[in-house]
């Protein structure tokens, strides 16, 4: 039993007075009432939910540091002609994420980065030119040759941020896991004492037991194969398998709204491939990318995405998985890194199963970006296929590490940058310095 198992109770209700305090942004008042409720022991079945809220509420302001004046100033720094009325219109249109904290509206730290993706909404923001020639060439080669293989070497590291104290540390860093795309996994170098989880661990890591060591790193090499198939050519079996169809608390919860939405989206479809394609088209056609607060702050992710039609790569993937499962299509999570020369970063996507072929992939955030840019062929590619620029560490969502992290995890659901514990306390967000560096990338 670890603290992170309290997240199974994320959908349990908060007592109304605590929920009201939280809703109005009175964090200190909510914490005071939580402490009193836990001390009284009067509702033991709610204790996991109260402990969870007691942990995550104080972390929320770190994602929302900008008041109104600061947010407008941040936008006007690049877009001087932006007016307060234009800013308010973006907020009212759901384009700028905010929370009420301490009686004041506070805005998400990365809202400008989100707006930059939509030049029609924020025409004054600088747009970084994108060279798509390498991507287009590789995707074309996949279609022509049936797939592309890459050999990739990456170095990952984690350490406490400057000024973070502690005398005893333990760490987990994600490393490549066994999956259909990856083979030839090698650990080339690591901080002494690292212990690798089995290759089939659902969230695979290398782990260091508690010691005075403060910095941890690993360098690994693996081969990634990205096969290509047109899913619409698959003659699917009438009977599909019954695995990976269940709800998984707290984020794969099949709410009445998700049932109605899935029925509407897949109505009239013939067979599982058409249903999966309709779901992919809905998610990529309706959900816009938005940088998110830490996942520990999100409630019932699939429902949250369906209602708000905003999300990052993992939020979109979770909605796709939930709708596929409701429609009777086996689907599951996969994540790790998007890894290409000069660009390594966290990324999530989904898998879905069509018998007799087997597993296929859906990258809804890449599909949504393709729709945003008017790239129909690229959008079509990421239904059924990926690309060779990946590292898969996680084959499941909300799975334990090896060994389980006894402290609160920075991200209890996904593991892309690692976890670090100092003197028995899990380090969160800016308390950790993490890095993923491309050492070598070769297309074979």
C-alpha positions as CSV (number, residue, x, y, z in Angstrom):
1,X,0.0,0.0,0.0
2,X,1.5,3.4,-1.0
3,X,0.2,6.9,-0.8
4,X,-0.5,7.0,-4.5
5,X,-3.2,4.4,-4.2
6,X,-5.4,7.2,-2.7
7,X,-5.8,8.3,-6.4
8,X,-8.2,5.4,-6.8
9,X,-10.6,7.5,-4.7
10,X,-10.2,10.7,-6.9
11,X,-13.9,10.4,-7.9
12,X,-15.2,10.1,-4.4
13,X,-17.1,13.3,-3.4
14,X,-15.5,16.0,-1.3
15,X,-17.7,17.2,1.6
16,X,-19.7,20.1,0.3
17,X,-18.1,22.7,2.6
18,X,-14.6,21.7,1.4
19,X,-15.7,21.6,-2.2
20,X,-17.2,25.1,-1.9
21,X,-14.0,26.4,-0.4
22,X,-12.0,24.8,-3.2
23,X,-14.3,26.2,-5.8
24,X,-13.9,29.7,-4.6
25,X,-10.1,29.4,-4.4
26,X,-9.9,29.5,-0.6
27,X,-7.1,26.9,-0.4
28,X,-6.2,27.7,3.2
29,X,-9.8,27.4,4.3
30,X,-10.2,24.1,2.4
31,X,-7.1,22.7,4.0
32,X,-8.3,23.8,7.5
33,X,-11.5,21.9,7.0
34,X,-9.7,18.8,5.6
35,X,-7.4,18.7,8.6
36,X,-10.4,18.9,10.9
37,X,-12.3,16.2,9.0
38,X,-9.3,13.8,9.1
39,X,-8.6,14.5,12.8
40,X,-12.2,13.7,13.7
41,X,-12.2,10.4,11.9
42,X,-16.0,10.7,11.4
43,X,-16.0,9.7,7.7
44,X,-13.2,7.0,7.4
45,X,-14.4,6.0,3.9
46,X,-13.6,9.5,2.7
47,X,-10.1,9.6,4.3
48,X,-8.2,8.6,1.1
49,X,-10.0,11.4,-0.9
50,X,-9.3,13.9,1.9
51,X,-5.6,12.9,2.1
52,X,-5.3,13.3,-1.7
53,X,-6.9,16.7,-1.7
54,X,-4.7,17.7,1.3
55,X,-1.6,16.9,-0.8
56,X,-2.6,18.4,-4.2
57,X,-4.4,21.6,-3.3
58,X,-1.2,23.5,-2.1
59,X,0.5,22.6,-5.4
60,X,-2.2,24.2,-7.6
61,X,-0.9,27.8,-7.4
62,X,2.5,26.7,-9.0
63,X,0.6,26.2,-12.3
64,X,-1.3,29.4,-12.1
65,X,1.0,32.2,-11.1
66,X,-0.2,35.1,-13.3
67,X,-2.7,37.6,-12.2
68,X,-4.8,39.5,-14.8
69,X,-2.3,42.3,-15.2
70,X,0.7,40.0,-15.5
71,X,-1.2,37.8,-18.0
72,X,-2.1,40.7,-20.2
73,X,1.5,42.1,-19.9
74,X,2.9,38.6,-21.0
75,X,0.6,38.6,-24.0
76,X,1.4,42.2,-24.9
77,X,5.1,41.6,-24.7
78,X,4.9,39.9,-28.1
79,X,1.6,41.3,-29.2
80,X,1.6,45.0,-28.2
81,X,-1.7,45.8,-29.8
82,X,-3.6,43.2,-27.9
83,X,-6.4,44.9,-25.9
84,X,-8.0,44.0,-22.6
85,X,-11.2,43.2,-24.6
86,X,-9.3,40.8,-26.8
87,X,-7.8,39.2,-23.8
88,X,-11.2,38.8,-22.2
89,X,-12.6,37.3,-25.4
90,X,-9.9,34.7,-25.4
91,X,-10.6,33.8,-21.7
92,X,-14.4,33.7,-22.4
93,X,-13.7,31.5,-25.4
94,X,-11.9,28.9,-23.3
95,X,-8.6,29.7,-24.9
96,X,-6.8,30.8,-21.7
97,X,-6.8,28.4,-18.7
98,X,-7.5,29.9,-15.3
99,X,-8.4,29.1,-11.7
100,X,-9.7,31.2,-8.9
101,X,-7.1,31.2,-6.1
102,X,-7.2,33.3,-3.0
103,X,-10.2,35.3,-4.3
104,X,-8.4,36.3,-7.5
105,X,-8.4,34.8,-11.0
106,X,-5.0,33.4,-11.8
107,X,-3.9,32.3,-15.3
108,X,-1.9,29.3,-16.4
109,X,1.9,29.9,-16.7
110,X,2.0,28.5,-20.3
111,X,-1.1,30.1,-21.8
112,X,1.0,32.2,-24.3
113,X,2.6,29.0,-25.6
114,X,-0.9,27.5,-26.2
115,X,-2.2,30.6,-28.0
116,X,0.9,30.6,-30.2
117,X,-0.5,27.4,-31.8
118,X,-3.5,29.3,-33.0
119,X,-2.4,32.3,-35.1
120,X,-5.9,33.1,-36.2
121,X,-6.8,33.7,-32.6
122,X,-3.7,35.6,-31.5
123,X,-2.2,37.0,-34.8
124,X,0.3,39.1,-33.0
125,X,2.2,36.3,-31.5
126,X,5.5,35.2,-33.1
127,X,5.2,31.9,-35.1
128,X,8.3,29.7,-35.1
129,X,8.8,28.4,-38.7
130,X,8.6,24.6,-38.9
131,X,10.7,22.6,-41.3
132,X,8.5,19.6,-42.2
133,X,10.7,18.1,-44.9
134,X,12.3,15.5,-42.7
135,X,9.0,14.4,-41.2
136,X,7.3,14.3,-44.6
137,X,10.1,12.3,-46.1
138,X,10.0,9.7,-43.3
139,X,6.3,9.3,-43.4
140,X,6.4,8.9,-47.2
141,X,9.1,6.2,-46.8
142,X,6.9,4.4,-44.3
143,X,4.1,4.2,-46.8
144,X,6.4,3.2,-49.6
145,X,8.5,0.6,-47.8
146,X,5.9,-0.6,-45.2
147,X,7.9,0.8,-42.3
148,X,11.0,2.5,-41.1
149,X,13.5,1.5,-38.4
150,X,15.6,3.7,-36.2
151,X,18.4,3.1,-33.7
152,X,18.3,5.6,-30.9
153,X,20.5,6.5,-28.0
154,X,19.3,8.8,-25.2
155,X,20.7,10.0,-21.9
156,X,18.2,10.9,-19.2
157,X,18.9,12.5,-15.8
158,X,17.2,13.7,-12.7
159,X,18.4,15.7,-9.7
160,X,17.0,18.0,-7.0
161,X,16.7,21.6,-8.1
162,X,19.0,24.2,-6.8
163,X,18.2,25.0,-3.2
164,X,16.2,21.8,-2.6
165,X,17.6,20.2,0.6
166,X,17.8,16.5,1.6
167,X,20.4,14.1,2.7
168,X,19.0,10.8,1.4
169,X,17.6,10.3,-2.1
170,X,16.1,7.6,-4.2
171,X,15.2,7.9,-7.9
172,X,13.4,6.3,-10.8
173,X,14.1,7.1,-14.4
174,X,12.0,5.8,-17.3
175,X,13.8,3.4,-19.7
176,X,12.7,1.6,-22.9
177,X,10.1,-1.2,-22.2
178,X,9.2,-4.3,-24.2
179,X,6.5,-3.5,-26.7
180,X,5.7,-4.4,-30.3
181,X,7.8,-1.5,-31.6
182,X,11.0,-1.8,-29.5
183,X,13.9,-4.3,-29.5
184,X,17.6,-4.5,-28.8
185,X,17.3,-2.6,-25.5
186,X,20.7,-1.9,-23.9
187,X,21.7,0.1,-20.9
188,X,25.1,1.7,-21.9
189,X,25.9,3.6,-18.7
190,X,24.2,4.7,-15.5
191,X,24.9,6.1,-12.1
192,X,26.3,3.3,-10.0
193,X,23.6,1.2,-8.1
194,X,20.9,1.5,-10.7
195,X,18.5,-1.5,-10.9
196,X,16.4,-2.1,-14.0
197,X,12.8,-3.2,-13.8
198,X,11.9,-6.2,-16.0
199,X,11.4,-5.3,-19.6
200,X,7.7,-6.0,-19.4
201,X,7.1,-3.7,-16.4
202,X,4.0,-1.6,-17.2
203,X,6.0,1.6,-16.4
204,X,9.6,0.5,-16.8
205,X,12.3,2.3,-14.9
206,X,15.8,2.1,-13.6
207,X,15.8,2.6,-9.8
208,X,18.3,3.7,-7.2
209,X,17.9,2.8,-3.6
210,X,18.1,5.5,-0.9
211,X,21.6,6.9,-0.6
212,X,23.4,10.2,-0.3
213,X,23.7,10.4,-4.1
214,X,21.9,13.5,-5.4
215,X,22.2,13.2,-9.2
216,X,21.1,10.2,-11.2
217,X,21.5,9.4,-14.9
218,X,21.1,6.6,-17.5
219,X,22.2,6.2,-21.1
220,X,20.3,3.6,-23.1
221,X,20.1,2.4,-26.7
222,X,17.2,0.7,-28.5
223,X,15.8,-0.1,-31.9
224,X,12.4,1.3,-32.8
225,X,10.4,-0.1,-35.7
226,X,7.5,2.0,-37.1
227,X,5.4,-0.2,-39.4
228,X,2.8,1.2,-41.8
229,X,-0.6,-0.1,-42.6
230,X,-3.8,1.5,-43.9
231,X,-6.3,0.4,-41.2
232,X,-9.2,0.9,-43.7
233,X,-7.9,-2.1,-45.6
234,X,-8.3,-4.5,-42.7
235,X,-11.1,-7.0,-43.0
236,X,-12.0,-7.2,-39.3
237,X,-13.4,-10.3,-37.6
238,X,-17.1,-10.1,-36.6
239,X,-16.1,-11.0,-33.1
240,X,-13.5,-8.8,-31.4
241,X,-11.6,-9.8,-28.3
242,X,-13.0,-8.8,-24.8
243,X,-9.8,-7.5,-23.2
244,X,-8.9,-3.9,-22.5
245,X,-12.6,-2.9,-22.4
246,X,-13.0,-2.2,-18.7
247,X,-13.3,1.1,-16.8
248,X,-10.2,2.1,-14.8
249,X,-10.6,4.5,-12.0
250,X,-10.0,7.3,-11.7
251,X,-9.7,8.6,-15.3
252,X,-11.2,5.9,-17.5
253,X,-14.7,6.3,-16.2
254,X,-17.6,5.7,-18.6
255,X,-20.0,8.5,-17.6
256,X,-23.5,8.8,-19.1
257,X,-22.2,11.7,-21.2
258,X,-19.4,9.6,-22.7
259,X,-21.8,6.8,-23.5
260,X,-24.1,9.3,-25.3
261,X,-21.2,10.9,-27.1
262,X,-19.8,7.6,-28.3
263,X,-23.1,6.4,-29.5
264,X,-23.6,9.6,-31.4
265,X,-20.1,9.6,-33.0
266,X,-20.2,5.9,-34.0
267,X,-23.8,5.7,-35.0
268,X,-24.1,4.3,-38.5
269,X,-20.6,2.9,-38.5
270,X,-20.0,-0.7,-39.8
271,X,-17.5,-2.6,-37.8
272,X,-14.7,-1.7,-35.4
273,X,-12.4,0.0,-37.9
274,X,-15.0,2.4,-38.9
275,X,-15.9,3.1,-35.3
276,X,-12.3,3.6,-34.3
277,X,-11.8,6.0,-37.3
278,X,-15.0,7.9,-36.3
279,X,-13.7,8.3,-32.8
280,X,-10.3,9.4,-34.0
281,X,-11.8,11.9,-36.4
282,X,-14.0,13.3,-33.6
283,X,-11.2,13.7,-31.1
284,X,-8.7,15.2,-33.6
285,X,-11.4,17.3,-35.2
286,X,-12.9,18.8,-32.0
287,X,-10.3,18.8,-29.3
288,X,-7.7,21.6,-29.4
289,X,-4.3,21.4,-27.8
290,X,-3.8,23.2,-24.5
291,X,-0.9,22.9,-22.1
292,X,-2.3,21.4,-18.8
293,X,-1.6,21.8,-15.2
294,X,0.1,18.8,-13.5
295,X,-2.0,15.7,-14.1
296,X,-2.4,15.3,-10.3
297,X,-4.7,18.3,-10.6
298,X,-7.0,16.8,-13.2
299,X,-10.3,15.0,-12.4
300,X,-11.7,12.1,-14.5
301,X,-9.6,13.0,-17.6
302,X,-11.7,11.4,-20.3
303,X,-14.8,13.2,-19.2
304,X,-12.9,16.4,-18.6
305,X,-11.6,16.3,-22.2
306,X,-15.0,15.4,-23.7
307,X,-16.7,18.3,-21.9
308,X,-14.1,21.0,-22.4
309,X,-12.7,19.9,-25.8
310,X,-9.2,21.1,-24.7
311,X,-6.2,18.9,-23.7
312,X,-2.7,17.9,-24.3
313,X,-1.5,14.6,-25.8
314,X,-2.3,12.5,-22.8
315,X,-5.7,14.0,-22.3
316,X,-6.7,13.4,-25.9
317,X,-5.3,9.8,-25.8
318,X,-7.4,9.1,-22.7
319,X,-10.6,10.3,-24.4
320,X,-9.9,8.2,-27.4
321,X,-9.3,5.1,-25.2
322,X,-12.4,5.6,-23.2
323,X,-14.6,6.1,-26.3
324,X,-13.1,3.0,-28.0
325,X,-13.7,0.8,-25.0
326,X,-17.3,2.0,-24.7
327,X,-17.7,1.1,-28.4
328,X,-16.3,-2.4,-27.8
329,X,-12.9,-1.8,-29.3
330,X,-10.0,-2.8,-27.1
331,X,-7.7,0.2,-26.4
332,X,-4.9,1.1,-24.1
333,X,-2.3,3.6,-23.2
334,X,1.3,4.0,-24.4
335,X,3.8,6.8,-23.6
336,X,7.3,7.9,-23.1
337,X,9.2,10.3,-25.4
338,X,9.0,11.9,-28.8
339,X,12.6,11.4,-29.7
340,X,14.1,12.9,-32.9
341,X,17.4,14.6,-33.6
342,X,17.5,17.9,-31.7
343,X,14.1,17.4,-30.1
344,X,13.3,15.1,-27.2
345,X,10.2,15.6,-25.1
346,X,7.4,13.8,-23.2
347,X,4.6,12.4,-25.3
348,X,1.5,10.1,-25.0
349,X,-0.6,8.3,-27.5
350,X,-3.1,5.3,-27.7
351,X,-3.3,1.8,-29.0
352,X,-6.3,0.0,-30.3
353,X,-6.9,-3.6,-31.3
354,X,-8.5,-4.9,-34.4
355,X,-8.6,-8.7,-34.9
356,X,-7.3,-10.5,-36.8
357,X,-4.6,-7.8,-37.5
358,X,-3.6,-7.0,-33.9
359,X,-2.6,-3.7,-32.3
360,X,-2.7,-0.4,-34.1
361,X,-1.9,3.1,-32.9
362,X,-3.6,6.5,-32.7
363,X,-1.7,9.7,-31.9
364,X,-4.6,12.1,-31.4
365,X,-2.6,15.2,-30.5
366,X,-0.5,14.9,-33.7
367,X,-3.8,14.3,-35.6
368,X,-5.3,17.5,-34.0
369,X,-2.2,19.5,-34.9
370,X,-2.4,18.2,-38.5
371,X,-6.0,19.3,-38.7
372,X,-5.0,22.7,-37.3
373,X,-2.4,23.1,-40.0
374,X,-4.5,21.8,-42.8
375,X,-2.4,18.6,-43.3
376,X,-5.0,16.0,-44.2
377,X,-2.4,13.3,-45.2
378,X,-0.5,13.6,-41.9
379,X,-3.8,13.5,-39.9
380,X,-4.7,10.3,-41.7
381,X,-1.3,8.8,-41.1
382,X,-1.6,9.0,-37.3
383,X,-4.8,6.8,-37.3
384,X,-3.3,3.4,-37.2
385,X,0.4,4.4,-37.4
386,X,3.1,6.3,-35.5
387,X,6.6,7.3,-36.7
388,X,10.1,6.1,-35.8
389,X,10.7,9.1,-33.4
390,X,9.6,7.4,-30.1
391,X,10.7,5.9,-26.9
392,X,8.1,3.7,-25.1
393,X,8.6,3.4,-21.4
394,X,4.9,3.0,-20.3
395,X,2.4,0.4,-21.5
396,X,-0.2,1.3,-18.9
397,X,-1.6,4.4,-17.2
398,X,-1.6,4.7,-13.4
399,X,0.7,1.7,-12.9
400,X,3.2,1.2,-10.0
401,X,6.9,1.7,-10.5
402,X,9.4,-1.0,-9.7
403,X,9.7,-1.0,-6.7
404,X,6.6,1.1,-5.9
405,X,7.3,4.7,-5.0
406,X,6.4,5.0,-1.3
407,X,6.0,8.8,-1.4
408,X,3.6,11.0,-3.4
409,X,4.6,10.9,-7.0
410,X,5.2,14.0,-9.1
411,X,3.0,12.2,-11.7
412,X,1.2,9.1,-10.3
413,X,-0.4,8.3,-13.7
414,X,2.4,8.6,-16.3
415,X,6.2,8.4,-16.0
416,X,8.1,10.3,-18.6
417,X,10.7,12.3,-16.7
418,X,11.2,10.3,-13.6
419,X,10.5,10.5,-9.8
420,X,12.8,11.6,-7.0
421,X,12.3,11.2,-3.3
422,X,14.3,13.3,-0.7
423,X,14.3,12.1,2.9
424,X,11.1,10.2,2.3
425,X,9.2,13.1,0.6
426,X,8.4,13.0,-3.1
427,X,9.8,16.1,-5.0
428,X,7.2,17.9,-7.2
429,X,7.4,20.0,-10.3
430,X,10.1,22.7,-10.0
431,X,11.8,20.8,-7.2
432,X,13.3,18.5,-9.7
433,X,15.7,19.1,-12.6
434,X,15.2,16.6,-15.4
435,X,16.8,16.3,-18.8
436,X,16.4,13.9,-21.8
437,X,19.2,14.3,-24.3
438,X,19.5,12.8,-27.8
439,X,22.9,11.2,-28.0
440,X,22.6,9.5,-31.4
441,X,19.8,8.9,-33.9
442,X,20.2,6.7,-37.0
443,X,17.6,5.7,-39.5
444,X,18.4,2.2,-40.7
